Amino acid sequence: MTDSVQVQCPWCHEWQWLWLAVDDLGEMVQDCEVCCRPWVVLVAQNPDGTLRASVQRS
C-alpha cells in the first residue's frame, strides 16, 4: 500500500508530492527536489490506515 501526500519544503516553500509506504513509518531524511536542502520527514499512520507526513528543516 502506498499513499501520496503533498508537503511544502521548509526551505524554499515549494510544494512537492511524496510517495509513502507503511515501511516508511517513523523518521527519515530526504533532500528537496527543488533546492536540494535536507528535510526531516516524519511519517505516521492515521486511524483509517492512510499515511501522513510532516517535514521540517534538518
Long-range contacts (C-beta under 8 A, 24 or more apart in sequence): 1-49, 3-50, 3-51, 5-51, 5-52, 5-53, 7-41, 7-53, 7-54, 7-55, 8-55, 9-34, 9-35, 9-37, 9-39, 9-55, 10-39, 10-55, 10-56, 10-57, 11-35, 11-37, 11-39, 11-57, 12-37, 18-53, 20-51, 20-53, 21-51, 22-51, 24-51, 25-51, 29-58
